[in-house]
């Protein structure tokens, strides 16, 4: 699959946004004392990471 320049720019933007979200969610999880809230943040961070990796696969 070949991506054009606009698609490449959009992928970079989305990958960066998911990376930022993952880092923020992990940071929030570290700050939580409530285990359920911590787990919610950790699961959301994992989901952002998986989506980022899937988006990165389009660059190959």
N, C-alpha and C positions, 0 to 999 in steps of 0.2 A: 504494500500500500504506500502510495506517495502522497505526502501532504504539501500543500502549497504554502506560500509565505504567510498568508493570513491565518491559516489553520495552525501553522507552527507558532505564530505569535500568541494565538489563543491558547494553545496547549501549554506554552511556557507560563502564561498568566495563571491558568488553572492549576498547574503543578505547583507554582509558587504559593498560591492561595491555600492549597491543601497542606502544604508544608508548614505554612504559618499557623494554620488552624491546629494542626497536630501538635506543634510546639506549645501553643497557648493552652490547649486542652490538657496536655501533660503537666504543664505548670500549675493549672488550676487544680488538677487532681492531687498534686503534691501538697497543696495548701489546705486541702479538705480534712476535717476531722471526722466527718460522717462517712462511714464506709460505703454506704449506698450511693452517695453523691460522688465519692471518689471513683467508684466502679463505673458510674455513668460517664464521667469524664474520660476515664481510661478506655472504655469501649468506643466512645466517640473519636478519641485520638487514633485508636486502631483502625476504625473505619476510614478516617481521613488518610491514614497511611496507605491502606489498601487501595483506595481510590487514586491516590497519587501514583502508586506503583502501576496501576492499570493504565493511567494516562501516559506514563512514561513508556509503556510498552508500544504505544503508537509512534514513538520516535525511532524505533528500531526498523 
